[in-house]
């Protein structure tokens, strides 16, 4: 199993994305603080981050259905 370079933490990235989905305030704070390149997992977590940013910019309420639709539209 490959070792991730410190301080990469896929679990932490998932926690941040979950908090962005759960809290609009955290979503705004994360968008102001992070960029897609801050995510170690570029194939999944960075893509989800981009989708969340896109929903925010479109002023669409973030929920699981909206996120899945946005991810599908980004393909």
PDB file of N, CA, C, O and CB in Angstrom:
ATOM      1  N   UNK A   1       0.841  -1.180   0.000  1.00  0.00           N
ATOM      2  CA  UNK A   1       0.000   0.000   0.000  1.00  0.00           C
ATOM      3  C   UNK A   1       0.882   1.239   0.000  1.00  0.00           C
ATOM      4  O   UNK A   1       1.825   1.341   0.786  1.00  0.00           O
ATOM      5  CB  UNK A   1      -0.955   0.001   1.214  1.00  0.00           C
ATOM      6  N   UNK A   2       0.573   2.175  -0.881  1.00  0.00           N
ATOM      7  CA  UNK A   2       1.370   3.395  -0.993  1.00  0.00           C
ATOM      8  C   UNK A   2       1.136   4.301   0.209  1.00  0.00           C
ATOM      9  O   UNK A   2       0.025   4.393   0.730  1.00  0.00           O
ATOM     10  CB  UNK A   2       1.034   4.141  -2.293  1.00  0.00           C
ATOM     11  N   UNK A   3       2.179   4.953   0.630  1.00  0.00           N
ATOM     12  CA  UNK A   3       2.093   5.903   1.730  1.00  0.00           C
ATOM     13  C   UNK A   3       1.872   7.297   1.167  1.00  0.00           C
ATOM     14  O   UNK A   3       2.557   7.717   0.236  1.00  0.00           O
ATOM     15  CB  UNK A   3       3.369   5.859   2.607  1.00  0.00           C
ATOM     16  N   UNK A   4       0.911   8.007   1.738  1.00  0.00           N
ATOM     17  CA  UNK A   4       0.637   9.368   1.307  1.00  0.00           C
ATOM     18  C   UNK A   4       1.671  10.311   1.901  1.00  0.00           C
ATOM     19  O   UNK A   4       2.083  10.139   3.048  1.00  0.00           O
ATOM     20  CB  UNK A   4      -0.787   9.797   1.711  1.00  0.00           C
ATOM     21  N   UNK A   5       2.090  11.298   1.134  1.00  0.00           N
ATOM     22  CA  UNK A   5       3.028  12.266   1.703  1.00  0.00           C
ATOM     23  C   UNK A   5       2.328  13.091   2.782  1.00  0.00           C
ATOM     24  O   UNK A   5       1.151  13.428   2.659  1.00  0.00           O
ATOM     25  CB  UNK A   5       3.603  13.191   0.598  1.00  0.00           C
ATOM     26  N   UNK A   6       3.058  13.401   3.815  1.00  0.00           N
ATOM     27  CA  UNK A   6       2.523  14.233   4.889  1.00  0.00           C
ATOM     28  C   UNK A   6       2.359  15.635   4.328  1.00  0.00           C
ATOM     29  O   UNK A   6       3.268  16.078   3.626  1.00  0.00           O
ATOM     30  CB  UNK A   6       3.457  14.224   6.158  1.00  0.00           C
ATOM     31  N   UNK A   7       1.315  16.353   4.566  1.00  0.00           N
ATOM     32  CA  UNK A   7       0.215  16.084   5.480  1.00  0.00           C
ATOM     33  C   UNK A   7      -1.056  15.606   4.790  1.00  0.00           C
ATOM     34  O   UNK A   7      -2.148  15.909   5.271  1.00  0.00           O
ATOM     35  CB  UNK A   7      -0.086  17.309   6.266  1.00  0.00           C
ATOM     36  N   UNK A   8      -0.965  14.886   3.702  1.00  0.00           N
ATOM     37  CA  UNK A   8      -2.147  14.420   2.985  1.00  0.00           C
ATOM     38  C   UNK A   8      -2.993  13.512   3.864  1.00  0.00           C
ATOM     39  O   UNK A   8      -2.487  12.613   4.536  1.00  0.00           O
ATOM     40  CB  UNK A   8      -1.743  13.688   1.707  1.00  0.00           C
ATOM     41  N   UNK A   9      -4.297  13.773   3.839  1.00  0.00           N
ATOM     42  CA  UNK A   9      -5.232  12.949   4.594  1.00  0.00           C
ATOM     43  C   UNK A   9      -6.550  12.909   3.833  1.00  0.00           C
ATOM     44  O   UNK A   9      -7.323  13.867   3.849  1.00  0.00           O
ATOM     45  CB  UNK A   9      -5.434  13.496   6.045  1.00  0.00           C
ATOM     46  N   UNK A  10      -6.791  11.789   3.169  1.00  0.00           N
ATOM     47  CA  UNK A  10      -8.021  11.624   2.409  1.00  0.00           C
ATOM     48  C   UNK A  10      -9.233  11.747   3.339  1.00  0.00           C
ATOM     49  O   UNK A  10     -10.242  12.342   2.960  1.00  0.00           O
ATOM     50  CB  UNK A  10      -8.031  10.261   1.679  1.00  0.00           C
ATOM     51  N   UNK A  11      -9.144  11.199   4.536  1.00  0.00           N
ATOM     52  CA  UNK A  11     -10.260  11.287   5.488  1.00  0.00           C
ATOM     53  C   UNK A  11     -10.549  12.741   5.867  1.00  0.00           C
ATOM     54  O   UNK A  11     -11.709  13.129   6.000  1.00  0.00           O
ATOM     55  CB  UNK A  11      -9.950  10.466   6.753  1.00  0.00           C
ATOM     56  N   UNK A  12      -9.505  13.536   6.039  1.00  0.00           N
ATOM     57  CA  UNK A  12      -9.706  14.958   6.350  1.00  0.00           C
ATOM     58  C   UNK A  12     -10.353  15.683   5.178  1.00  0.00           C
ATOM     59  O   UNK A  12     -11.220  16.535   5.370  1.00  0.00           O
ATOM     60  CB  UNK A  12      -8.368  15.629   6.709  1.00  0.00           C
ATOM     61  N   UNK A  13      -9.932  15.345   3.970  1.00  0.00           N
ATOM     62  CA  UNK A  13     -10.542  15.958   2.789  1.00  0.00           C
ATOM     63  C   UNK A  13     -12.037  15.623   2.728  1.00  0.00           C
ATOM     64  O   UNK A  13     -12.862  16.492   2.448  1.00  0.00           O
ATOM     65  CB  UNK A  13      -9.830  15.480   1.499  1.00  0.00           C
ATOM     66  N   UNK A  14     -12.373  14.370   2.990  1.00  0.00           N
ATOM     67  CA  UNK A  14     -13.774  13.959   2.983  1.00  0.00           C
ATOM     68  C   UNK A  14     -14.559  14.698   4.061  1.00  0.00           C
ATOM     69  O   UNK A  14     -15.708  15.079   3.838  1.00  0.00           O
ATOM     70  CB  UNK A  14     -13.891  12.442   3.187  1.00  0.00           C
ATOM     71  N   UNK A  15     -13.953  14.904   5.218  1.00  0.00           N
ATOM     72  CA  UNK A  15     -14.625  15.633   6.301  1.00  0.00           C
ATOM     73  C   UNK A  15     -14.895  17.075   5.898  1.00  0.00           C
ATOM     74  O   UNK A  15     -15.963  17.611   6.192  1.00  0.00           O
ATOM     75  CB  UNK A  15     -13.780  15.595   7.583  1.00  0.00           C
ATOM     76  N   UNK A  16     -13.945  17.702   5.232  1.00  0.00           N
ATOM     77  CA  UNK A  16     -14.128  19.080   4.763  1.00  0.00           C
ATOM     78  C   UNK A  16     -15.261  19.137   3.749  1.00  0.00           C
ATOM     79  O   UNK A  16     -16.112  20.023   3.827  1.00  0.00           O
ATOM     80  CB  UNK A  16     -12.821  19.629   4.141  1.00  0.00           C
ATOM     81  N   UNK A  17     -15.284  18.212   2.805  1.00  0.00           N
ATOM     82  CA  UNK A  17     -16.346  18.196   1.794  1.00  0.00           C
ATOM     83  C   UNK A  17     -17.704  17.951   2.447  1.00  0.00           C
ATOM     84  O   UNK A  17     -18.697  18.571   2.066  1.00  0.00           O
ATOM     85  CB  UNK A  17     -16.065  17.114   0.727  1.00  0.00           C
ATOM     86  N   UNK A  18     -17.752  17.060   3.419  1.00  0.00           N
ATOM     87  CA  UNK A  18     -19.009  16.800   4.132  1.00  0.00           C
ATOM     88  C   UNK A  18     -19.500  18.030   4.874  1.00  0.00           C
ATOM     89  O   UNK A  18     -20.695  18.321   4.887  1.00  0.00           O
ATOM     90  CB  UNK A  18     -18.835  15.649   5.111  1.00  0.00           C
ATOM     91  N   UNK A  19     -18.576  18.747   5.490  1.00  0.00           N
ATOM     92  CA  UNK A  19     -18.953  19.979   6.189  1.00  0.00           C
ATOM     93  C   UNK A  19     -19.438  21.034   5.206  1.00  0.00           C
ATOM     94  O   UNK A  19     -20.342  21.808   5.523  1.00  0.00           O
ATOM     95  CB  UNK A  19     -17.769  20.522   7.000  1.00  0.00           C
ATOM     96  N   UNK A  20     -18.845  21.073   4.014  1.00  0.00           N
ATOM     97  CA  UNK A  20     -19.288  22.028   2.993  1.00  0.00           C
ATOM     98  C   UNK A  20     -20.711  21.725   2.553  1.00  0.00           C
ATOM     99  O   UNK A  20     -21.488  22.642   2.285  1.00  0.00           O
ATOM    100  CB  UNK A  20     -18.345  22.002   1.781  1.00  0.00           C
ATOM    101  N   UNK A  21     -21.056  20.454   2.477  1.00  0.00           N
ATOM    102  CA  UNK A  21     -22.412  20.059   2.087  1.00  0.00           C
ATOM    103  C   UNK A  21     -23.396  20.367   3.218  1.00  0.00           C
ATOM    104  O   UNK A  21     -24.523  20.790   2.959  1.00  0.00           O
ATOM    105  CB  UNK A  21     -22.461  18.550   1.724  1.00  0.00           C
ATOM    106  N   UNK A  22     -22.983  20.162   4.454  1.00  0.00           N
ATOM    107  CA  UNK A  22     -23.871  20.302   5.604  1.00  0.00           C
ATOM    108  C   UNK A  22     -24.103  21.748   6.036  1.00  0.00           C
ATOM    109  O   UNK A  22     -25.149  22.060   6.604  1.00  0.00           O
ATOM    110  CB  UNK A  22     -23.316  19.532   6.752  1.00  0.00           C
ATOM    111  N   UNK A  23     -23.148  22.626   5.777  1.00  0.00           N
ATOM    112  CA  UNK A  23     -23.225  23.986   6.312  1.00  0.00           C
ATOM    113  C   UNK A  23     -22.876  25.028   5.254  1.00  0.00           C
ATOM    114  O   UNK A  23     -21.763  25.039   4.728  1.00  0.00           O
ATOM    115  CB  UNK A  23     -22.294  24.134   7.512  1.00  0.00           C
ATOM    116  N   UNK A  24     -23.825  25.896   4.949  1.00  0.00           N
ATOM    117  CA  UNK A  24     -23.560  26.968   3.975  1.00  0.00           C
ATOM    118  C   UNK A  24     -22.449  27.891   4.467  1.00  0.00           C
ATOM    119  O   UNK A  24     -21.632  28.354   3.670  1.00  0.00           O
ATOM    120  CB  UNK A  24     -24.841  27.785   3.709  1.00  0.00           C
ATOM    121  N   UNK A  25     -22.410  28.163   5.774  1.00  0.00           N
ATOM    122  CA  UNK A  25     -21.347  29.013   6.314  1.00  0.00           C
ATOM    123  C   UNK A  25     -19.979  28.382   6.096  1.00  0.00           C
ATOM    124  O   UNK A  25     -19.027  29.065   5.717  1.00  0.00           O
ATOM    125  CB  UNK A  25     -21.573  29.272   7.807  1.00  0.00           C
ATOM    126  N   UNK A  26     -19.882  27.085   6.336  1.00  0.00           N
ATOM    127  CA  UNK A  26     -18.609  26.398   6.118  1.00  0.00           C
ATOM    128  C   UNK A  26     -18.285  26.334   4.635  1.00  0.00           C
ATOM    129  O   UNK A  26     -17.121  26.446   4.248  1.00  0.00           O
ATOM    130  CB  UNK A  26     -18.646  24.981   6.715  1.00  0.00           C
ATOM    131  N   UNK A  27     -19.306  26.156   3.798  1.00  0.00           N
ATOM    132  CA  UNK A  27     -19.111  26.156   2.345  1.00  0.00           C
ATOM    133  C   UNK A  27     -18.443  27.460   1.915  1.00  0.00           C
ATOM    134  O   UNK A  27     -17.454  27.443   1.182  1.00  0.00           O
ATOM    135  CB  UNK A  27     -20.465  25.967   1.605  1.00  0.00           C
ATOM    136  N   UNK A  28     -18.977  28.574   2.363  1.00  0.00           N
ATOM    137  CA  UNK A  28     -18.431  29.886   1.993  1.00  0.00           C
ATOM    138  C   UNK A  28     -17.010  30.037   2.515  1.00  0.00           C
ATOM    139  O   UNK A  28     -16.127  30.500   1.793  1.00  0.00           O
ATOM    140  CB  UNK A  28     -19.321  31.022   2.538  1.00  0.00           C
ATOM    141  N   UNK A  29     -16.786  29.651   3.762  1.00  0.00           N
ATOM    142  CA  UNK A  29     -15.445  29.762   4.347  1.00  0.00           C
ATOM    143  C   UNK A  29     -14.427  28.902   3.592  1.00  0.00           C
ATOM    144  O   UNK A  29     -13.303  29.334   3.337  1.00  0.00           O
ATOM    145  CB  UNK A  29     -15.479  29.353   5.825  1.00  0.00           C
ATOM    146  N   UNK A  30     -14.839  27.674   3.239  1.00  0.00           N
ATOM    147  CA  UNK A  30     -13.931  26.780   2.520  1.00  0.00           C
ATOM    148  C   UNK A  30     -13.624  27.305   1.128  1.00  0.00           C
ATOM    149  O   UNK A  30     -12.482  27.228   0.673  1.00  0.00           O
ATOM    150  CB  UNK A  30     -14.526  25.380   2.426  1.00  0.00           C
ATOM    151  N   UNK A  31     -14.633  27.841   0.445  1.00  0.00           N
ATOM    152  CA  UNK A  31     -14.409  28.390  -0.889  1.00  0.00           C
ATOM    153  C   UNK A  31     -13.437  29.561  -0.824  1.00  0.00           C
ATOM    154  O   UNK A  31     -12.600  29.729  -1.711  1.00  0.00           O
ATOM    155  CB  UNK A  31     -15.738  28.833  -1.524  1.00  0.00           C
ATOM    156  N   UNK A  32     -13.548  30.370   0.226  1.00  0.00           N
ATOM    157  CA  UNK A  32     -12.648  31.514   0.389  1.00  0.00           C
ATOM    158  C   UNK A  32     -11.232  31.099   0.766  1.00  0.00           C
ATOM    159  O   UNK A  32     -10.282  31.853   0.556  1.00  0.00           O
ATOM    160  CB  UNK A  32     -13.193  32.452   1.439  1.00  0.00           C
ATOM    161  N   UNK A  33     -11.093  29.898   1.323  1.00  0.00           N
ATOM    162  CA  UNK A  33      -9.800  29.457   1.858  1.00  0.00           C
ATOM    163  C   UNK A  33      -9.077  28.456   0.971  1.00  0.00           C
ATOM    164  O   UNK A  33      -7.851  28.494   0.861  1.00  0.00           O
ATOM    165  CB  UNK A  33      -9.997  28.855   3.210  1.00  0.00           C
ATOM    166  N   UNK A  34      -9.823  27.566   0.341  1.00  0.00           N
ATOM    167  CA  UNK A  34      -9.226  26.447  -0.392  1.00  0.00           C
ATOM    168  C   UNK A  34      -9.345  26.615  -1.900  1.00  0.00           C
ATOM    169  O   UNK A  34     -10.116  27.433  -2.402  1.00  0.00           O
ATOM    170  CB  UNK A  34      -9.878  25.145   0.026  1.00  0.00           C
ATOM    171  N   UNK A  35      -8.561  25.818  -2.597  1.00  0.00           N
ATOM    172  CA  UNK A  35      -8.676  25.707  -4.052  1.00  0.00           C
ATOM    173  C   UNK A  35      -8.607  24.216  -4.395  1.00  0.00           C
ATOM    174  O   UNK A  35      -8.180  23.411  -3.568  1.00  0.00           O
ATOM    175  CB  UNK A  35      -7.538  26.532  -4.797  1.00  0.00           C
ATOM    176  N   UNK A  36      -9.020  23.849  -5.594  1.00  0.00           N
ATOM    177  CA  UNK A  36      -8.968  22.431  -5.964  1.00  0.00           C
ATOM    178  C   UNK A  36      -7.565  21.825  -5.834  1.00  0.00           C
ATOM    179  O   UNK A  36      -7.438  20.633  -5.551  1.00  0.00           O
ATOM    180  CB  UNK A  36      -9.460  22.259  -7.386  1.00  0.00           C
ATOM    181  N   UNK A  37      -6.538  22.606  -6.032  1.00  0.00           N
ATOM    182  CA  UNK A  37      -5.173  22.080  -5.945  1.00  0.00           C
ATOM    183  C   UNK A  37      -4.756  21.752  -4.520  1.00  0.00           C
ATOM    184  O   UNK A  37      -3.727  21.110  -4.313  1.00  0.00           O
ATOM    185  CB  UNK A  37      -4.202  23.070  -6.533  1.00  0.00           C
ATOM    186  N   UNK A  38      -5.538  22.182  -3.534  1.00  0.00           N
ATOM    187  CA  UNK A  38      -5.237  21.855  -2.141  1.00  0.00           C
ATOM    188  C   UNK A  38      -5.592  20.414  -1.787  1.00  0.00           C
ATOM    189  O   UNK A  38      -5.198  19.920  -0.731  1.00  0.00           O
ATOM    190  CB  UNK A  38      -5.976  22.799  -1.223  1.00  0.00           C
ATOM    191  N   UNK A  39      -6.332  19.743  -2.659  1.00  0.00           N
ATOM    192  CA  UNK A  39      -6.763  18.380  -2.392  1.00  0.00           C
ATOM    193  C   UNK A  39      -5.770  17.379  -2.964  1.00  0.00           C
ATOM    194  O   UNK A  39      -5.388  17.459  -4.132  1.00  0.00           O
ATOM    195  CB  UNK A  39      -8.155  18.137  -2.972  1.00  0.00           C
ATOM    196  N   UNK A  40      -5.360  16.434  -2.122  1.00  0.00           N
ATOM    197  CA  UNK A  40      -4.455  15.378  -2.566  1.00  0.00           C
ATOM    198  C   UNK A  40      -5.160  14.480  -3.577  1.00  0.00           C
ATOM    199  O   UNK A  40      -4.580  14.100  -4.595  1.00  0.00           O
ATOM    200  CB  UNK A  40      -3.950  14.550  -1.365  1.00  0.00           C
ATOM    201  N   UNK A  41      -6.416  14.143  -3.286  1.00  0.00           N
ATOM    202  CA  UNK A  41      -7.198  13.264  -4.161  1.00  0.00           C
ATOM    203  C   UNK A  41      -7.805  14.093  -5.294  1.00  0.00           C
ATOM    204  O   UNK A  41      -8.929  14.584  -5.190  1.00  0.00           O
ATOM    205  CB  UNK A  41      -8.316  12.523  -3.357  1.00  0.00           C
ATOM    206  N   UNK A  42      -7.043  14.236  -6.368  1.00  0.00           N
ATOM    207  CA  UNK A  42      -7.461  15.066  -7.501  1.00  0.00           C
ATOM    208  C   UNK A  42      -8.544  14.408  -8.351  1.00  0.00           C
ATOM    209  O   UNK A  42      -9.284  15.101  -9.049  1.00  0.00           O
ATOM    210  CB  UNK A  42      -6.268  15.385  -8.369  1.00  0.00           C
ATOM    211  N   UNK A  43      -8.647  13.089  -8.301  1.00  0.00           N
ATOM    212  CA  UNK A  43      -9.628  12.382  -9.136  1.00  0.00           C
ATOM    213  C   UNK A  43     -11.022  12.417  -8.542  1.00  0.00           C
ATOM    214  O   UNK A  43     -12.001  12.306  -9.279  1.00  0.00           O
ATOM    215  CB  UNK A  43      -9.203  10.944  -9.339  1.00  0.00           C
ATOM    216  N   UNK A  44     -11.139  12.566  -7.240  1.00  0.00           N
ATOM    217  CA  UNK A  44     -12.467  12.562  -6.616  1.00  0.00           C
ATOM    218  C   UNK A  44     -12.708  13.820  -5.795  1.00  0.00           C
ATOM    219  O   UNK A  44     -13.614  14.594  -6.106  1.00  0.00           O
ATOM    220  CB  UNK A  44     -12.632  11.331  -5.731  1.00  0.00           C
ATOM    221  N   UNK A  45     -11.921  14.036  -4.765  1.00  0.00           N
ATOM    222  CA  UNK A  45     -12.206  15.125  -3.838  1.00  0.00           C
ATOM    223  C   UNK A  45     -12.086  16.506  -4.483  1.00  0.00           C
ATOM    224  O   UNK A  45     -12.905  17.383  -4.209  1.00  0.00           O
ATOM    225  CB  UNK A  45     -11.277  15.041  -2.659  1.00  0.00           C
ATOM    226  N   UNK A  46     -11.092  16.709  -5.324  1.00  0.00           N
ATOM    227  CA  UNK A  46     -10.963  18.005  -5.998  1.00  0.00           C
ATOM    228  C   UNK A  46     -12.130  18.237  -6.950  1.00  0.00           C
ATOM    229  O   UNK A  46     -12.596  19.366  -7.101  1.00  0.00           O
ATOM    230  CB  UNK A  46      -9.629  18.086  -6.765  1.00  0.00           C
ATOM    231  N   UNK A  47     -12.601  17.180  -7.588  1.00  0.00           N
ATOM    232  CA  UNK A  47     -13.740  17.290  -8.503  1.00  0.00           C
ATOM    233  C   UNK A  47     -15.007  17.635  -7.718  1.00  0.00           C
ATOM    234  O   UNK A  47     -15.799  18.468  -8.157  1.00  0.00           O
ATOM    235  CB  UNK A  47     -13.936  15.970  -9.298  1.00  0.00           C
ATOM    236  N   UNK A  48     -15.197  17.008  -6.579  1.00  0.00           N
ATOM    237  CA  UNK A  48     -16.349  17.321  -5.737  1.00  0.00           C
ATOM    238  C   UNK A  48     -16.270  18.762  -5.262  1.00  0.00           C
ATOM    239  O   UNK A  48     -17.280  19.465  -5.242  1.00  0.00           O
ATOM    240  CB  UNK A  48     -16.425  16.363  -4.533  1.00  0.00           C
ATOM    241  N   UNK A  49     -15.083  19.208  -4.880  1.00  0.00           N
ATOM    242  CA  UNK A  49     -14.898  20.598  -4.461  1.00  0.00           C
ATOM    243  C   UNK A  49     -15.294  21.547  -5.590  1.00  0.00           C
ATOM    244  O   UNK A  49     -16.002  22.527  -5.359  1.00  0.00           O
ATOM    245  CB  UNK A  49     -13.432  20.850  -4.037  1.00  0.00           C
ATOM    246  N   UNK A  50     -14.838  21.260  -6.808  1.00  0.00           N
ATOM    247  CA  UNK A  50     -15.193  22.107  -7.955  1.00  0.00           C
ATOM    248  C   UNK A  50     -16.708  22.150  -8.163  1.00  0.00           C
ATOM    249  O   UNK A  50     -17.265  23.203  -8.472  1.00  0.00           O
ATOM    250  CB  UNK A  50     -14.502  21.597  -9.232  1.00  0.00           C
ATOM    251  N   UNK A  51     -17.362  21.018  -7.997  1.00  0.00           N
ATOM    252  CA  UNK A  51     -18.815  20.963  -8.157  1.00  0.00           C
ATOM    253  C   UNK A  51     -19.510  21.795  -7.083  1.00  0.00           C
ATOM    254  O   UNK A  51     -20.483  22.491  -7.376  1.00  0.00           O
ATOM    255  CB  UNK A  51     -19.308  19.507  -8.101  1.00  0.00           C
ATOM    256  N   UNK A  52     -19.032  21.734  -5.862  1.00  0.00           N
ATOM    257  CA  UNK A  52     -19.610  22.534  -4.793  1.00  0.00           C
ATOM    258  C   UNK A  52     -19.426  24.023  -5.060  1.00  0.00           C
ATOM    259  O   UNK A  52     -20.341  24.813  -4.827  1.00  0.00           O
ATOM    260  CB  UNK A  52     -18.986  22.159  -3.453  1.00  0.00           C
ATOM    261  N   UNK A  53     -18.261  24.404  -5.542  1.00  0.00           N
ATOM    262  CA  UNK A  53     -18.017  25.805  -5.895  1.00  0.00           C
ATOM    263  C   UNK A  53     -18.966  26.233  -7.012  1.00  0.00           C
ATOM    264  O   UNK A  53     -19.529  27.327  -6.972  1.00  0.00           O
ATOM    265  CB  UNK A  53     -16.542  26.015  -6.328  1.00  0.00           C
ATOM    266  N   UNK A  54     -19.134  25.382  -7.984  1.00  0.00           N
ATOM    267  CA  UNK A  54     -20.027  25.688  -9.102  1.00  0.00           C
ATOM    268  C   UNK A  54     -21.469  25.887  -8.627  1.00  0.00           C
ATOM    269  O   UNK A  54     -22.138  26.825  -9.060  1.00  0.00           O
ATOM    270  CB  UNK A  54     -19.969  24.568 -10.147  1.00  0.00           C
ATOM    271  N   UNK A  55     -21.941  25.027  -7.756  1.00  0.00           N
ATOM    272  CA  UNK A  55     -23.289  25.179  -7.210  1.00  0.00           C
ATOM    273  C   UNK A  55     -23.423  26.504  -6.467  1.00  0.00           C
ATOM    274  O   UNK A  55     -24.420  27.211  -6.615  1.00  0.00           O
ATOM    275  CB  UNK A  55     -23.627  24.008  -6.274  1.00  0.00           C
ATOM    276  N   UNK A  56     -22.418  26.830  -5.672  1.00  0.00           N
ATOM    277  CA  UNK A  56     -22.441  28.081  -4.921  1.00  0.00           C
ATOM    278  C   UNK A  56     -22.508  29.281  -5.869  1.00  0.00           C
ATOM    279  O   UNK A  56     -23.298  30.203  -5.662  1.00  0.00           O
ATOM    280  CB  UNK A  56     -21.201  28.185  -4.014  1.00  0.00           C
ATOM    281  N   UNK A  57     -21.681  29.259  -6.900  1.00  0.00           N
ATOM    282  CA  UNK A  57     -21.648  30.379  -7.853  1.00  0.00           C
ATOM    283  C   UNK A  57     -22.962  30.514  -8.622  1.00  0.00           C
ATOM    284  O   UNK A  57     -23.337  31.611  -9.035  1.00  0.00           O
ATOM    285  CB  UNK A  57     -20.491  30.196  -8.839  1.00  0.00           C
ATOM    286  N   UNK A  58     -23.658  29.390  -8.809  1.00  0.00           N
ATOM    287  CA  UNK A  58     -24.960  29.411  -9.488  1.00  0.00           C
ATOM    288  C   UNK A  58     -26.101  29.707  -8.514  1.00  0.00           C
ATOM    289  O   UNK A  58     -27.265  29.762  -8.908  1.00  0.00           O
ATOM    290  CB  UNK A  58     -25.211  28.072 -10.189  1.00  0.00           C
ATOM    291  N   UNK A  59     -25.753  29.897  -7.239  1.00  0.00           N
ATOM    292  CA  UNK A  59     -26.731  30.163  -6.187  1.00  0.00           C
ATOM    293  C   UNK A  59     -27.758  29.029  -6.056  1.00  0.00           C
ATOM    294  O   UNK A  59     -28.947  29.267  -5.844  1.00  0.00           O
ATOM    295  CB  UNK A  59     -27.446  31.484  -6.464  1.00  0.00           C
ATOM    296  N   UNK A  60     -27.270  27.806  -6.189  1.00  0.00           N
ATOM    297  CA  UNK A  60     -28.105  26.617  -6.037  1.00  0.00           C
ATOM    298  C   UNK A  60     -27.851  26.034  -4.651  1.00  0.00           C
ATOM    299  O   UNK A  60     -26.705  25.848  -4.241  1.00  0.00           O
ATOM    300  CB  UNK A  60     -27.807  25.560  -7.160  1.00  0.00           C
ATOM    301  N   UNK A  61     -28.926  25.752  -3.945  1.00  0.00           N
ATOM    302  CA  UNK A  61     -28.821  25.149  -2.617  1.00  0.00           C
ATOM    303  C   UNK A  61     -28.068  23.824  -2.717  1.00  0.00           C
ATOM    304  O   UNK A  61     -28.396  22.981  -3.552  1.00  0.00           O
ATOM    305  CB  UNK A  61     -30.229  24.934  -1.992  1.00  0.00           C
ATOM    306  N   UNK A  62     -27.075  23.647  -1.879  1.00  0.00           N
ATOM    307  CA  UNK A  62     -26.266  22.428  -1.911  1.00  0.00           C
ATOM    308  C   UNK A  62     -26.969  21.325  -1.130  1.00  0.00           C
ATOM    309  O   UNK A  62     -27.255  21.464   0.059  1.00  0.00           O
ATOM    310  CB  UNK A  62     -24.853  22.688  -1.332  1.00  0.00           C
ATOM    311  N   UNK A  63     -27.235  20.241  -1.820  1.00  0.00           N
ATOM    312  CA  UNK A  63     -27.708  19.011  -1.192  1.00  0.00           C
ATOM    313  C   UNK A  63     -27.190  17.857  -2.048  1.00  0.00           C
ATOM    314  O   UNK A  63     -26.559  18.082  -3.081  1.00  0.00           O
ATOM    315  CB  UNK A  63     -29.293  18.983  -1.063  1.00  0.00           C
ATOM    316  N   UNK A  64     -27.452  16.641  -1.627  1.00  0.00           N
ATOM    317  CA  UNK A  64     -26.893  15.487  -2.337  1.00  0.00           C
ATOM    318  C   UNK A  64     -27.390  15.393  -3.773  1.00  0.00           C
ATOM    319  O   UNK A  64     -26.617  15.058  -4.670  1.00  0.00           O
ATOM    320  CB  UNK A  64     -27.233  14.209  -1.597  1.00  0.00           C
ATOM    321  N   UNK A  65     -28.665  15.680  -4.006  1.00  0.00           N
ATOM    322  CA  UNK A  65     -29.219  15.594  -5.357  1.00  0.00           C
ATOM    323  C   UNK A  65     -28.585  16.653  -6.262  1.00  0.00           C
ATOM    324  O   UNK A  65     -28.177  16.354  -7.384  1.00  0.00           O
ATOM    325  CB  UNK A  65     -30.755  15.764  -5.325  1.00  0.00           C
ATOM    326  N   UNK A  66     -28.508  17.873  -5.773  1.00  0.00           N
ATOM    327  CA  UNK A  66     -27.901  18.942  -6.570  1.00  0.00           C
ATOM    328  C   UNK A  66     -26.435  18.624  -6.869  1.00  0.00           C
ATOM    329  O   UNK A  66     -25.951  18.881  -7.971  1.00  0.00           O
ATOM    330  CB  UNK A  66     -28.014  20.296  -5.834  1.00  0.00           C
ATOM    331  N   UNK A  67     -25.740  18.068  -5.893  1.00  0.00           N
ATOM    332  CA  UNK A  67     -24.327  17.732  -6.091  1.00  0.00           C
ATOM    333  C   UNK A  67     -24.162  16.645  -7.140  1.00  0.00           C
ATOM    334  O   UNK A  67     -23.297  16.752  -8.009  1.00  0.00           O
ATOM    335  CB  UNK A  67     -23.693  17.284  -4.773  1.00  0.00           C
ATOM    336  N   UNK A  68     -24.970  15.611  -7.072  1.00  0.00           N
ATOM    337  CA  UNK A  68     -24.881  14.538  -8.061  1.00  0.00           C
ATOM    338  C   UNK A  68     -25.199  15.081  -9.460  1.00  0.00           C
ATOM    339  O   UNK A  68     -24.518  14.748 -10.430  1.00  0.00           O
ATOM    340  CB  UNK A  68     -25.847  13.380  -7.697  1.00  0.00           C
ATOM    341  N   UNK A  69     -26.226  15.909  -9.553  1.00  0.00           N
ATOM    342  CA  UNK A  69     -26.566  16.508 -10.854  1.00  0.00           C
ATOM    343  C   UNK A  69     -25.426  17.357 -11.391  1.00  0.00           C
ATOM    344  O   UNK A  69     -25.138  17.322 -12.588  1.00  0.00           O
ATOM    345  CB  UNK A  69     -27.832  17.360 -10.737  1.00  0.00           C
ATOM    346  N   UNK A  70     -24.781  18.111 -10.529  1.00  0.00           N
ATOM    347  CA  UNK A  70     -23.668  18.972 -10.959  1.00  0.00           C
ATOM    348  C   UNK A  70     -22.476  18.123 -11.388  1.00  0.00           C
ATOM    349  O   UNK A  70     -21.821  18.431 -12.383  1.00  0.00           O
ATOM    350  CB  UNK A  70     -23.253  19.941  -9.822  1.00  0.00           C
ATOM    351  N   UNK A  71     -22.196  17.069 -10.651  1.00  0.00           N
ATOM    352  CA  UNK A  71     -21.091  16.180 -11.040  1.00  0.00           C
ATOM    353  C   UNK A  71     -21.360  15.535 -12.394  1.00  0.00           C
ATOM    354  O   UNK A  71     -20.455  15.425 -13.220  1.00  0.00           O
ATOM    355  CB  UNK A  71     -20.874  15.092  -9.975  1.00  0.00           C
ATOM    356  N   UNK A  72     -22.595  15.110 -12.624  1.00  0.00           N
ATOM    357  CA  UNK A  72     -22.952  14.526 -13.917  1.00  0.00           C
ATOM    358  C   UNK A  72     -22.839  15.549 -15.043  1.00  0.00           C
ATOM    359  O   UNK A  72     -22.416  15.205 -16.147  1.00  0.00           O
ATOM    360  CB  UNK A  72     -24.369  13.960 -13.868  1.00  0.00           C
ATOM    361  N   UNK A  73     -23.204  16.776 -14.785  1.00  0.00           N
ATOM    362  CA  UNK A  73     -23.117  17.835 -15.796  1.00  0.00           C
ATOM    363  C   UNK A  73     -21.662  18.179 -16.117  1.00  0.00           C
ATOM    364  O   UNK A  73     -21.369  18.658 -17.213  1.00  0.00           O
ATOM    365  CB  UNK A  73     -23.858  19.091 -15.317  1.00  0.00           C
ATOM    366  N   UNK A  74     -20.759  17.941 -15.181  1.00  0.00           N
ATOM    367  CA  UNK A  74     -19.348  18.267 -15.381  1.00  0.00           C
ATOM    368  C   UNK A  74     -18.607  17.213 -16.198  1.00  0.00           C
ATOM    369  O   UNK A  74     -17.477  17.453 -16.625  1.00  0.00           O
ATOM    370  CB  UNK A  74     -18.668  18.436 -14.045  1.00  0.00           C
ATOM    371  N   UNK A  75     -19.213  16.059 -16.424  1.00  0.00           N
ATOM    372  CA  UNK A  75     -18.545  14.968 -17.162  1.00  0.00           C
ATOM    373  C   UNK A  75     -18.289  15.351 -18.587  1.00  0.00           C
ATOM    374  O   UNK A  75     -17.738  14.558 -19.350  1.00  0.00           O
ATOM    375  CB  UNK A  75     -19.373  13.697 -17.122  1.00  0.00           C
TER     376      UNK A  75
END
